[in-house]
Amino acid sequence: MTSNADEVRRGTAYGVLAYCIWGLFPLYFHALKPAGAWEVLAHRILWTMLLCLVVLMVRRDWAWIRDVVRRPALAGGLTLAALFIAVNWVIYVFAVLHGHTYEAALGYFPQPHPHRRAGVVVLGEGLRPLQWVAVAIGAVAAGYLAVEAATSPSWRSASRRRSGCTPS
């Protein structure tokens, strides 16, 4: 049996690995050119489905399917969640493929904060002091990136070009 400390270390390692993979995705998308966002999404769906089927076959874990089929509200909720994830993913890939990686990343960077707030407010979960420090660091970093993006010369010149206010 694993100890709580082992689980925390393993969970932390998995989290770091997931963020590293997420950070490398833009390079991967550029390597896939000329594939577009919809093609990348279609491949993600197909290969993820096949991987999940293999894992389910190896584990022989099919009982949950009956619950989903018998409960239309659960099936509808899962379908809606899948659609939201697909829309989110295609927007992200589209943004990266069209040179808006910074903006796409800035959209994802503060994403954990509403989830954390929901956990604290709705579910009554508490955060340890070190977790609050991490939340504060993340909030400050997101704010800094947003201000930096809004004040950078490339952002201002792109804004002027879109508005037709280019200097002569």
Stockholm file with secondary structure:
# STOCKHOLM 1.0

chainA/1-168         MTSNADEVRRGTAYGVLAYCIWGLFPLYFHALKPAGAWEVLAHRILWTMLLCLVVLMVRRDWAWIRDVVRRPALAGGLTLAALFIAVNWVIYVFAVLHGHTYEAALGYFPQPHPHRRAGVVVLGEGLRPLQWVAVAIGAVAAGYLAVEAATSPSWRSASRRRSGCTPS
#=GR chainA/1-168 SS CCCHHHHHHHHHHHHHHHHHHHHHHHHHHHHTTTCCHHHHHHHHHHHHHHHHHHHHHHHTCCHHHHHHHHCHHHHHHHHHHHHHHHHHHHHHHHHHHTTCHHHHHHHHTTTHHHHHHHHHHTSCCCCCHHHHHHHHHHHHHHHHHHHHHHHSHHHHHHHHHHHTCCCC
#=GC SS_cons         CCCHHHHHHHHHHHHHHHHHHHHHHHHHHHHTTTCCHHHHHHHHHHHHHHHHHHHHHHHTCCHHHHHHHHCHHHHHHHHHHHHHHHHHHHHHHHHHHTTCHHHHHHHHTTTHHHHHHHHHHTSCCCCCHHHHHHHHHHHHHHHHHHHHHHHSHHHHHHHHHHHTCCCC
//
